[in-house]
Amino acid sequence: MIPDLSGTGEAASAKEDTKDKSMALHTQARAELWLGKTMLGEWVKDCVWSQTG
């Protein structure tokens, strides 16, 4: 099973398509922090959900 991690793959934002790949998840990560979450935490949830679903 291959999880579709938040902010990557089919779930990626079109606005994140930048030439500077070091900033590829910057907007997503900042939004997660505003909501009191982290990208790594959301990715762990995605992996757990993909295994149980």
Secondary structure as UniProt FT lines:
FT   TURN            6..7
FT   HELIX           9..11
FT   HELIX           14..16
FT   HELIX           21..23
FT   TURN            24..25
FT   HELIX           26..34
FT   TURN            35..36
FT   HELIX           39..52
//
